[in-house]
């Protein structure tokens, strides 16, 4: 079946400190998979890491999240598309994709009430 995952995995490690400091590193993995019925076009897999560091108190929390920690170039959504330009004699099968998010840093503040 085209684009059906062959193998996927997610996981990570989390540290929770007694004084409110927390940290986590996580990964997402998807192996290469067929992009069409006869497996002549392959959708490339990816391995992406994210990290979070936060400080929690009774009334508030502060944190930093990093998406795509190692700034890996990856393709999030991939489709095998058959297209033909005006000057081409035969249609061409190729991968069209949405690029995965690049390295991105964000902060967060939480208030508890």
C-alpha positions in Angstrom: 0.0 0.0 0.0 1.6 3.3 -1.0 2.9 5.5 1.8 2.0 3.0 4.5 4.7 3.2 7.2 7.0 0.2 7.2 8.5 1.0 10.6 8.0 3.9 12.9 9.3 4.6 16.4 9.1 7.4 18.9 10.8 7.7 22.3 12.8 9.8 24.6 14.2 10.3 28.0 12.9 12.6 30.7 14.5 14.0 33.9 12.3 15.3 36.7 14.2 17.1 39.4 12.9 17.5 43.0 13.4 21.3 42.9 11.3 21.9 39.8 13.8 21.5 37.0 12.7 19.1 34.2 14.4 18.2 30.9 13.5 15.8 28.1 15.0 14.7 24.8 12.7 13.0 22.3 13.0 11.5 18.8 10.7 10.6 15.9 11.7 8.0 13.3 10.0 6.8 10.1 11.8 4.4 7.7 11.7 4.7 3.9 8.4 3.5 2.5 7.0 2.9 -1.0 5.4 6.0 -2.6 3.6 4.0 -5.3 2.1 0.6 -5.9 5.2 -1.0 -7.5 7.8 0.5 -5.1 9.6 2.2 -8.0 9.4 5.6 -6.1 10.4 5.7 -2.5 9.3 8.3 0.1 12.4 9.0 2.2 12.3 8.3 6.0 13.5 10.7 8.7 14.9 10.8 12.2 14.2 14.1 14.1 15.1 15.1 17.7 13.3 17.6 20.0 14.3 18.8 23.5 12.5 20.6 26.4 13.9 22.2 29.5 11.5 23.6 32.1 11.3 24.9 35.6 8.1 24.4 37.6 6.9 26.0 40.8 3.6 25.8 42.6 2.0 28.8 40.8 4.0 29.0 37.5 6.3 27.3 35.0 8.9 28.5 32.6 10.4 26.6 29.7 12.3 26.3 26.5 11.5 23.9 23.7 13.7 23.1 20.7 12.1 21.4 17.7 14.5 19.7 15.3 17.4 20.0 17.7 20.1 19.0 15.1 18.5 21.0 12.2 18.0 17.9 10.0 16.5 18.4 6.6 13.5 16.1 6.3 10.3 15.7 4.3 7.2 15.6 6.4 4.5 14.8 3.8 5.4 13.1 0.5 3.3 12.1 -2.4 4.1 10.4 -5.7 2.6 12.6 -8.4 2.3 12.0 -12.1 2.7 15.2 -14.1 3.3 16.3 -17.7 4.5 19.7 -18.8 3.5 21.1 -22.2 6.8 20.4 -23.8 7.2 16.8 -22.4 6.2 13.8 -24.5 5.4 11.5 -21.5 4.2 12.1 -17.9 6.9 12.0 -15.2 6.4 10.4 -11.8 8.1 12.3 -9.0 7.9 13.1 -5.3 6.2 16.3 -4.1 6.6 17.1 -0.5 6.1 19.4 2.4 9.4 20.1 4.1 9.7 19.3 7.8 10.2 22.1 10.3 13.7 23.4 10.7 15.5 24.1 14.0 13.0 26.2 16.0 13.3 27.5 19.5 10.3 28.6 21.5 9.7 29.6 25.1 6.6 29.2 27.3 5.2 30.5 30.5 2.5 28.8 32.4 0.4 30.1 35.3 -1.5 27.7 37.6 -4.6 28.8 39.5 
